[in-house]
Amino acid sequence: MSRITIFLQAFAVIASLAGIILTFSVVSEYDQDLNSIALQNLKIKEAEKNLAELRDKYASDQLRQKNRNLDLSEEIAELKKASDEIDVKLARTKEEIEEVENSLTDTIADKDATKQKQSDFATAVKGVQSKIENLRGELPRIRQQVDAKRFEIGDFENRISELAQKLTVYSEITSVVREHYLSTVRSLRTYARARPWLEPGEELSLSLKSVDLSSGYIALSEGGSAGLREDMIFSVKFENREISKIRVKKVFRNYSLAELIPLIGNPVELLTLEKVDLVVM
């Protein structure tokens, strides 16, 4: 072999070794680049994930801010509406103030006329009060008349009831017997009215039906059938102690109406008693 051939072969071997070394070097760098690319891909994916989270957060914040803006817009609209209402009320209040001022002016202008009307009204009130006082003075007499009418109605009802019972019991009695019976009853009533049953000092026990201290009248449970007569005066006693004195004003068969004699005893005690003793004066 010549030197050139040997040199060429050596050069080829060296070149092959260099190519192999270069190839390994390139392959190693390529692997490193692949690892670097994979790492970069991971970083990119993480960055994309972070970006997506930031995007979602931004979208959520933006939606929240949008809702808040809507709420603020509604509040602003309500405040504006309230402000408009206040302006309307203020204008109305100004008008009312003007009306009150005008009314006050008219009132001051009519002051003298109002005073005259007040004087006339006071005079009329005095007249009405006088009539009321007169009516109040008439009340005792009216009450007395009402009580008397009540007693008369009660006595009349009792008589009707008694007559109805008598008619039922004696419906088969002949006219002669009935006339005799009625004649006997009339005679007995005449005798009862004529005979003084209660003498001075005699005592009669009875129940108090009603006591009205405002009018001074007392309702008694006994009447003409027990010997009571109009204008009779009794001493009202309880357990042998005199409480007051009364005068009989109206007498019916089974009831009577009496009045308290003023300034004698303590009639208030009669309100707590149901039965008393009457002693003829």
C-alpha positions in Angstrom: 0.0 0.0 0.0 1.1 3.4 -0.6 1.2 6.1 2.0 -1.7 7.9 0.4 -3.9 4.9 0.7 -2.9 4.4 4.3 -3.5 8.0 5.0 -6.8 7.9 3.3 -7.9 4.8 5.2 -6.7 6.4 8.5 -8.5 9.5 7.5 -11.6 7.5 6.7 -11.4 5.7 10.1 -10.9 9.0 11.9 -13.7 10.5 9.9 -16.0 7.5 10.8 -15.0 7.8 14.5 -15.6 11.5 14.3 -19.0 10.8 12.6 -19.9 8.2 15.2 -18.9 10.6 18.0 -20.8 13.4 16.4 -23.8 11.2 15.9 -23.8 10.2 19.6 -23.3 13.8 20.5 -26.2 14.8 18.3 -28.4 12.0 19.7 -27.5 13.0 23.3 -28.3 16.6 22.5 -31.6 15.5 20.8 -32.5 13.5 23.9 -31.8 16.5 26.0 -33.8 18.6 23.7 -36.7 16.1 24.0 -36.5 16.2 27.8 -36.4 20.0 27.6 -39.3 20.0 25.2 -41.3 17.7 27.5 -40.5 19.9 30.5 -41.6 23.0 28.5 -44.8 21.2 27.5 -45.5 20.5 31.2 -44.9 24.1 32.0 -47.1 25.2 29.1 -49.9 22.9 30.3 -49.5 24.2 33.8 -49.5 27.7 32.5 -52.6 26.9 30.4 -54.3 25.5 33.5 -53.4 28.6 35.5 -54.6 30.7 32.6 -57.9 28.8 32.6 -58.3 29.2 36.3 -57.5 32.9 36.0 -59.9 33.2 33.1 -62.7 31.4 35.2 -61.9 33.6 38.2 -62.0 36.7 36.0 -65.3 35.6 34.4 -66.7 35.0 37.9 -65.5 38.3 39.2 -66.8 40.0 36.1 -70.2 38.4 36.6 -70.2 39.3 40.2 -69.2 42.9 39.4 -72.0 42.9 36.7 -74.6 41.8 39.2 -73.3 44.4 41.7 -73.5 47.0 39.0 -77.1 45.9 38.4 -77.9 46.1 42.1 -76.3 49.5 42.3 -78.3 50.6 39.2 -81.5 49.5 40.9 -80.5 51.3 44.2 -79.7 54.4 42.2 -83.1 54.1 40.4 -84.9 53.7 43.8 -83.0 56.6 45.3 -83.9 58.7 42.3 -87.6 57.6 42.6 -87.5 58.4 46.3 -85.9 61.8 45.5 -88.7 62.5 43.0 -91.3 61.6 45.6 -89.6 63.8 48.2 -89.6 66.6 45.6 -93.4 66.1 45.0 -94.1 66.0 48.7 -92.0 69.1 49.2 -94.0 70.9 46.5 -97.3 69.7 48.1 -96.1 70.8 51.5 -95.3 74.2 50.2 -98.8 74.4 48.7 -100.3 73.3 52.0 -98.2 75.9 53.9 -99.5 78.6 51.5 -103.0 77.4 52.1 -102.5 77.4 55.8 -101.1 80.9 55.6 -104.0 82.1 53.5 -106.4 80.4 56.0 -104.6 82.1 58.9 -105.0 85.4 57.2 -108.7 84.8 56.7 -109.0 83.6 60.3 -107.4 86.8 61.6 -109.6 88.8 59.3 -112.7 87.1 60.7 -111.6 87.3 64.3 -114.2 89.8 65.3 -117.0 87.8 63.7 -115.8 84.7 65.4 -115.8 86.4 68.8 -119.4 87.4 68.2 -120.3 83.9 67.2 -118.6 82.5 70.3 -120.5 84.9 72.4 -123.8 83.8 70.8 -122.8 80.2 71.2 -122.0 80.7 74.9 -125.4 82.3 75.3 -127.0 79.4 73.6 -125.0 76.9 75.7 -126.1 78.7 78.9 -129.7 78.4 77.8 -129.3 74.7 77.0 -127.6 74.2 80.4 -130.5 75.9 82.1 -132.9 73.6 80.4 -130.8 70.6 81.4 -130.8 71.8 85.0 -134.6 72.1 84.9 -134.9 68.7 83.4 -132.6 67.3 86.2 -134.9 68.9 88.7 -137.8 67.2 87.1 -136.1 63.8 87.1 -137.2 62.8 90.7 -140.8 63.6 89.9 -140.6 61.7 86.6 -139.0 58.8 88.4 -141.7 58.9 91.0 -144.4 58.8 88.3 -142.6 56.0 86.5 -142.3 53.9 89.7 -146.0 54.6 90.5 -146.9 53.4 87.0 -144.8 50.3 87.4 -146.6 49.5 90.6 -149.9 50.1 89.0 -149.0 47.9 86.1 -147.8 45.2 88.4 -151.0 45.4 90.5 -153.1 45.4 87.3 -151.3 42.3 86.0 -151.8 40.6 89.4 -155.5 41.4 89.2 -155.7 40.1 85.7 -153.9 36.9 86.7 -156.2 36.4 89.7 -159.3 37.1 87.6 -158.1 34.6 85.0 -157.6 32.0 87.7 -160.9 32.7 89.3 -162.6 32.4 85.9 -160.9 29.1 85.4 -161.9 27.8 88.8 -165.4 29.1 88.8 -166.3 28.8 85.2 -169.2 26.5 86.0 -170.7 28.6 88.8 -174.1 30.1 88.0 -174.6 33.8 87.5 -176.4 34.1 90.8 -173.4 32.6 92.7 -171.0 34.6 90.7 -172.9 37.8 91.5 -173.0 36.9 95.1 -169.2 36.2 95.1 -168.5 39.6 93.4 -170.7 41.4 95.8 -169.0 39.7 98.7 -165.5 40.7 97.3 -166.6 44.3 96.8 -167.9 44.3 100.4 -164.7 42.9 101.7 -162.6 45.4 99.8 -164.8 48.3 101.0 -164.4 46.9 104.6 -160.6 46.6 104.1 -160.4 50.2 102.9 -162.5 51.5 105.8 -161.0 49.5 108.7 -157.8 50.9 110.2 -155.8 47.7 110.5 -152.6 49.3 111.9 -152.7 51.4 115.0 -149.8 53.6 116.3 -147.2 51.5 117.9 -148.1 48.4 115.9 -145.2 46.6 114.2 -145.1 45.0 110.7 -142.3 42.9 109.3 -141.7 43.0 105.5 -139.1 42.7 102.7 -137.6 45.6 100.9 -138.1 45.2 97.1 -136.0 48.2 95.9 -134.1 51.1 97.5 -133.2 54.1 95.4 -131.3 56.7 97.5 -131.0 59.1 94.6 -134.7 59.6 94.4 -135.4 58.7 98.0 -138.1 56.1 97.2 -138.4 52.6 98.6 -140.6 49.7 97.3 -142.3 47.7 100.0 -143.5 44.1 99.7 -146.8 44.8 101.5 -149.8 47.0 100.5 -153.4 47.7 101.4 -154.1 44.1 102.2 -151.7 44.4 105.1 -153.2 47.6 106.4 -150.8 50.2 104.8 -152.4 53.5 103.8 -151.2 56.6 102.0 -149.4 59.3 104.2 -148.8 56.8 107.0 -145.4 57.3 108.7 -143.3 54.4 109.9 -140.1 54.0 111.9 -137.8 51.6 110.0 -136.1 49.3 112.5 -133.7 46.4 112.4 -133.0 44.4 115.5 -134.8 47.0 117.6 -132.5 49.8 116.2 -134.1 52.6 114.3 -132.5 53.2 110.9 -134.7 55.9 109.4 -138.3 57.0 108.9 -140.5 56.7 105.8 -143.9 58.1 104.6 -146.2 55.9 102.4 -146.9 57.7 99.1 -148.7 55.1 97.0 -150.6 51.9 98.1 -151.6 48.9 96.0 -153.1 45.7 97.2 -149.9 43.7 97.6 -147.2 46.5 97.0 -146.6 50.0 98.1 -144.2 52.9 97.4 -142.7 55.0 100.3 -140.3 57.9 100.5 -137.5 58.5 103.0 -138.0 61.4 105.4 -134.8 63.4 105.0 -132.2 64.1 107.7 -133.4 61.2 109.9 -131.2 58.2 110.6 -128.8 56.5 108.1 -130.8 55.3 105.1 -127.6 53.9 103.5 -127.9 50.9 105.7 -131.1 49.9 103.9 -129.0 48.9 100.9 -127.6 46.0 102.8 -130.8 44.8 104.4 -133.5 42.5 102.9 -136.1 42.5 105.7 -137.0 45.3 108.3 -139.6 46.0 110.9 -142.0 49.0 110.4 -143.5 50.6 113.5 -146.5 52.9 113.0 -145.8 56.4 114.3 
